[in-house]
Amino acid sequence: MKTDLVATGFIIDNNKILLIHHKKLDTWLPVGGHMELNETPDQTLLREIKEETNLDVELISRADSSLPLPFSINVHSVGDHNHCSFDFLCRVKNLKELAINNELKGAKWFSKEELDSEQLLPNVKDLVIKAFDLFSQKAK
């Protein structure tokens, strides 16, 4: 089965995480997308977030690295192919500019407590909880 490289952003602001409702997959996901030729994962993510939500973000990385590093890398099936996903923590810079494109059914900010209000894929929910926990550690 074919495996595509993707980058995913877990955008957190004011103790909430932004999830988008993807039209094709009909589920709530963090923002992200496929890497294009000659893109690094962080370049892909910044482009995809801007295209899908019109937001600018800061990638949060470890203090000991000059490169943005993902907090998770995983491979999962999306039906007809696999994704190898580089998952990054992000802080939004222009919150009031949120505007979704036509690939999405919607976008919503979720608190940790609201995650059960929608049917999230188990692996997505696990990564969202991990992102919340890591973000709160970085904020200390």
C-alpha positions as CSV (number, residue, x, y, z in Angstrom):
1,M,0.0,0.0,0.0
2,K,1.2,3.5,-0.9
3,T,2.4,5.7,2.0
4,D,2.3,9.6,1.6
5,L,4.2,12.0,3.9
6,V,2.0,14.5,5.7
7,A,2.4,17.2,8.3
8,T,-0.3,17.9,11.0
9,G,-0.7,20.9,13.3
10,F,-2.2,20.7,16.7
11,I,-3.1,24.4,17.1
12,I,-3.7,25.4,20.7
13,D,-5.0,28.7,22.1
14,N,-6.6,29.5,25.4
15,N,-6.8,25.9,26.5
16,K,-8.6,24.8,23.3
17,I,-7.4,23.0,20.2
18,L,-8.5,23.7,16.7
19,L,-10.0,20.8,14.8
20,I,-11.3,20.9,11.2
21,H,-14.2,18.8,9.9
22,H,-12.7,17.2,6.7
23,K,-15.2,16.8,3.9
24,K,-13.7,13.7,2.2
25,L,-13.1,11.8,5.4
26,D,-16.2,13.2,7.2
27,T,-14.4,13.4,10.6
28,W,-12.8,15.9,12.9
29,L,-9.0,16.2,12.4
30,P,-6.2,18.6,13.2
31,V,-5.2,20.8,10.3
32,G,-2.6,19.3,7.9
33,G,-1.9,17.8,4.5
34,H,0.4,16.2,2.1
35,M,4.0,17.2,1.5
36,E,4.9,18.6,-1.9
37,L,8.2,18.0,-3.7
38,N,11.1,19.6,-2.0
39,E,9.1,20.7,1.1
40,T,10.2,20.0,4.7
41,P,7.5,18.9,7.2
42,D,7.4,22.3,8.8
43,Q,7.1,24.1,5.5
44,T,4.2,21.8,4.5
45,L,2.4,22.5,7.7
46,L,2.7,26.3,7.6
47,R,1.4,26.2,4.0
48,E,-1.5,23.8,4.7
49,I,-2.6,25.7,7.8
50,K,-2.7,29.0,5.8
51,E,-4.5,27.3,2.9
52,E,-7.1,25.6,5.0
53,T,-7.7,28.1,7.8
54,N,-6.0,31.3,6.8
55,L,-4.1,31.2,10.2
56,D,-0.5,31.9,10.8
57,V,1.1,29.8,13.5
58,E,4.3,29.4,15.5
59,L,5.6,25.8,15.7
60,I,6.5,24.9,19.2
61,S,9.7,22.9,19.5
62,R,12.2,21.7,22.1
63,A,14.4,24.5,23.4
64,D,17.6,22.5,22.5
65,S,16.8,22.4,18.7
66,S,17.0,25.1,16.0
67,L,14.7,23.0,13.8
68,P,11.0,22.6,14.5
69,L,10.6,19.0,15.7
70,P,7.4,17.0,15.7
71,F,6.0,15.7,19.0
72,S,4.8,12.5,17.3
73,I,5.5,10.6,14.1
74,N,3.0,7.9,13.1
75,V,1.7,5.8,10.2
76,H,-2.0,5.3,9.8
77,S,-4.4,4.2,7.1
78,V,-6.7,6.6,5.4
79,G,-8.5,3.9,3.4
80,D,-6.9,3.7,0.0
81,H,-3.4,4.6,1.3
82,N,-1.3,5.3,4.4
83,H,-0.1,8.5,5.9
84,C,3.2,8.9,7.6
85,S,2.4,12.0,9.7
86,F,4.7,14.4,11.3
87,D,2.7,16.0,14.2
88,F,3.6,19.5,15.5
89,L,2.4,21.6,18.4
90,C,1.4,25.1,17.3
91,R,0.5,28.4,18.8
92,V,-1.8,30.7,16.7
93,K,-0.6,34.2,15.8
94,N,-3.7,35.7,14.2
95,L,-6.7,34.1,15.8
96,K,-9.3,36.5,14.4
97,E,-8.3,35.7,10.8
98,L,-9.8,32.1,10.9
99,A,-11.5,31.4,7.6
100,I,-11.9,27.8,6.3
101,N,-11.5,26.8,2.7
102,N,-13.8,24.6,0.6
103,E,-12.0,21.3,1.6
104,L,-13.6,21.6,5.0
105,K,-17.1,21.3,6.4
106,G,-16.2,23.4,9.4
107,A,-13.7,24.3,12.1
108,K,-14.2,24.3,15.9
109,W,-12.1,25.0,19.0
110,F,-12.4,22.1,21.5
111,S,-11.4,22.1,25.2
112,K,-10.1,18.9,26.6
113,E,-13.4,18.3,28.2
114,E,-15.4,18.8,25.0
115,L,-13.5,16.1,23.1
116,D,-16.2,13.5,23.8
117,S,-18.9,15.8,22.3
118,E,-17.9,14.7,18.8
119,Q,-17.0,11.3,17.5
120,L,-13.2,11.5,17.1
121,L,-11.1,8.7,15.7
122,P,-9.4,7.0,18.7
123,N,-5.9,7.8,17.4
124,V,-6.8,11.4,16.8
125,K,-8.3,11.8,20.3
126,D,-5.1,10.2,21.8
127,L,-2.9,12.6,19.9
128,V,-5.0,15.6,20.9
129,I,-4.8,14.7,24.6
130,K,-1.0,14.2,24.2
131,A,-0.8,17.7,22.5
132,F,-2.8,19.3,25.3
133,D,-0.5,17.7,27.9
134,L,2.7,18.7,26.1
135,F,1.4,22.3,25.5
136,S,0.6,22.7,29.2
137,Q,4.1,21.6,30.1
138,K,5.6,24.1,27.7
139,A,3.5,26.9,29.2
140,K,5.0,26.4,32.7
